[in-house]
Amino acid sequence: MARGTPSVPATGSPSPVSWSYSGLPAFRRRLAEAEGFVLCEMSGFGGERPWNEVSTAPYRRIRH
């Protein structure tokens, strides 16, 4: 991996930052719950509820 990337910073020391998508589904679920809706009820995530019914700002990050 090239130096200066998130996994190998320019200093050469290990980075505590991970750019992996492995935690993204759990993050999306928790963010949706914090914003007052259930992600699995939403269109594109197993449900049929349209996204235009969600008025919270972070929904764009969840919806992708």
N, C-alpha and C positions, 0 to 999 in steps of 0.2 A: 504494500500500500504506500502511496506517495506521502512524503512528509508534508505537514500543513493541512491535512484533511482532518475531519472531526475525530477519527479514530487514532490518528498519529499527529498530534500537534507539532508545530515547528520546533518546539523545545525538545522533542524526542521523548517526553514523559508520557505515560499512559493518560488518556483523557477520561474523565468521569462522565462525559457526554456520550450518549448512544443515539444514533440516528436510525435505529431499527424500527420497523413497523410492527414488531411483535406485540407491543403494548397499545397500539392504536385502537383496536376494538374496545378494550376495557376503558380507555380514556374517553372515547366517544359516548359509551353508555353512561359513565359517571357524569360527564358534562351535561348530557341530556337530562339526567335525573336532577342535577342541580338547577337546571333551567326550567324544570317542571313538566317535562314530557317523557314518555317512554319510547326509546329509540326503536325497539322492535315493532312498534305500532306504525312507524313511519314508512312511507313509500320508498322502496329501494332497500329497506332493511327488514323485510318480511311482512310488513303491514300494508295498509291501504290509506292511511291518513296522509293527506297532501301536505307538503311542506309550507304551502302558503297559509296554513292555519297556525304556524309557529311564528310568534312575533318577537322572539328573543334574538339579539344580535349574534351570538356565537353559533347559531344554527348553520350558518354558511360554512363554518369549519367542519362541522359534523357531516353535513350533506355531501361535501366534496363536490 
